[in-house]
Amino acid sequence: MKKPVNQHNLEPDYSRPLFEVPIDIKRKIINILTLLYGSEVSRRIYPELERIMKVYYAYKCDDLIEWEKSFDKSEMFGQEDVILITYGDIIQNNSKKPLKVLADFCRDYFSNSFNTIHILPFFPYSSDRGFSVKDFEEVDHNLGTWSDIEDIGKDFKLMFDGVFNHISAKSKWFQEFLNGNPDFKNFFIVLSTSEMVSEDHLKLIVRPRTSSLFTEFQTIEGPKLVWTTFSPDQVDLNFHNPKVLIKMIDIFLTYVRRGADMIRLDAVTYLWEELGTDCVHLKQTHAIIKLFRVILDAVAPYVALITETNVPHEQNIQYFGNGYDEAQMVYNFALPPLVYHSFVTGKTNKLTKWAKTIKRISEQATYFNFLDSHDGIGLLPVKGILDNDDIDFLVYKTVERGGYISYRTDSDGSESPYELNITWYSAINGSDDETVEDQAVRVKRYIASRAIALFFLGVPGIYFHGLIGSKNDAEAVLKEKNTRSINREVIDGQTLKKKLEDKNSISAQIVDNLNELINIRKNEVLFQPNARQYVYEISEKLFAFVRKLDESDEFVLCIINVTRERVPFEIPDELTGKTKLFYELVSKRNIDLGKNSKVEIDGYGIMLIKSSKKPA
């Protein structure tokens, strides 16, 4: 049964019976609140949280309530799920608001390939390309309105950003704090003097930036130092104050009411600060994610949480919780640098070794597989997977190919590479000189890299500039003095249409090839996000893995060649025991191992070998 189009009413309907919080849900919520604030405060604030849940539920349409009765959480993700990541204003047309332009463009060109759109923060903001939010509940009027967001939601599932770690220093909330409004007195983490934090405590705190941890602001009560993890314009919210948590839950459910099918918890690693700790991955942070999950399970079970935690892999996957109580999806942050490493070295051994550790989490949780984003290629996630020489090599290749390096401050005060700022096309291909390499080779290499994320266990996502093969925008870096601007170019709609309609252009060829692979994925049940995965060491030039359903003998063997050489290989004996006849999904041809035991794959080739002959 398909989810109804009309999901929420414009106004709450209190003529129906109010939502009754199940006793087990109430118990879980109170236990989490007790962990955060103690039993006395927990009992005091629970009624307000329950009220917010009841108000949200009153907005739900009858059709949605009825549909949820048959909703199976194990079917939250399917092989048809492919996510397009984009800014709301990435495509410009002077005659229309950007969100309308985006909606029209996605319907015209991508409706048969992508079923979900992640619109990066579309709220009023003061910096960081949307991630310094001034008002969590409004749409930036330069982009459009809530009606425009809801209109996109008629044809696509939507992912919203929950930028709950911090708020803009230009926001009304922070301005009220500066003005001495008692309602906002404890909304932020404030020190009177820097001497309140010892040097030893400062060294413990993990930072993703080199900027100062504390920023001085002039207030009605004199100068105050305020905790600013990411920048002086991004002021951390104080979740030690239960009023902050309650307000963010209200906003969280507002996003669901406005059409969010997924909510991305941005920078959630740093949500709870505690002096004397490293201030990352604290039990209180995990407890808050659990609270969001419990609330969703109660009032909006079809909505997924996705955590954005750009940290070492073993810490990153902790945000799945036990597979049922935290995020349903976690960004697979180790994948981009490992795929990049494989293509620039021509060796898959590091990728293969790591991939063998990737197992199904639960029937309700899976990985979000991406290669590029609005930021860059994070290096922290491969700490302990790639060694220092590997990292240095990626840094070297990134600079050689026109990219930049972002740094972070380590606990000893030194700086280390944190992120590679480069478009995925430039990272994989480097030079665009036709005298050095033919365009067809560059496109083929690029598509091969993308195939890994498309067929690997999980749900794939593609950033808009990755979808059209954008090259480095060095001019924007110089103009905006931000290395991440290299991959954030705003595109003229008419120019892009001409590129996509010119079948000889790189953009058109990439889009066409990706669409073909996406449609293979969507039509093959063996690519369900939680189908089993087994990784094989066939050749260091090849990345090989099998996708298989529990109840079936059928499988698809996925082979990606990371070199330009033609490579012979043998299908592992354990996969050929029951049949010698296979069907290759990309070339649409049968393979008969009874006649020839060896198979060859072209340079930068992709083979999806299914364990059955094409039906007659």
Secondary structure by P-SEA (a helix, b strand, c coil): ccccccccccccccccccccccaaaaaaaaaaaaacccaaaaaaaaaaaaaaaaaaaaaccaaaaaaaccccccccccccbbbbbbcccccccccccaaaaaaaaaaacccccccccccccccccccccccccccccccccccccaaaaaaaaccbbbbbbccccbbbcccaaaaaaaacccccccccccccccccccaaaaaacccccccccbbbbbccccbbbbbbcccccbbbbccccaaaaaaaaaaaaaaaaacccbbbbcccccccccccccccccaaaaaaaaaaaaaaacccccbbbbbbcccccccccccccccccccccccccaaaaaaaaaaaaccaaaaaaaaaaccccccccccccccccccccccccccccccaaaaaaaaaaaaaabbbbbbbbcccccccccccccccccccccccccccccaaaaaaaaaaaaaaaaccccbbbbccccccccccaaaaaaaaccccccccccccaaaaaaaaaccccaaaaaaaaaaaaaaaaaaccccccccbbbbbcccccbbbbbbbcccccbbbbbbbbccccbbbbbccccccccccbbbbccccbbbbcccccbbbbccccccccccccccc
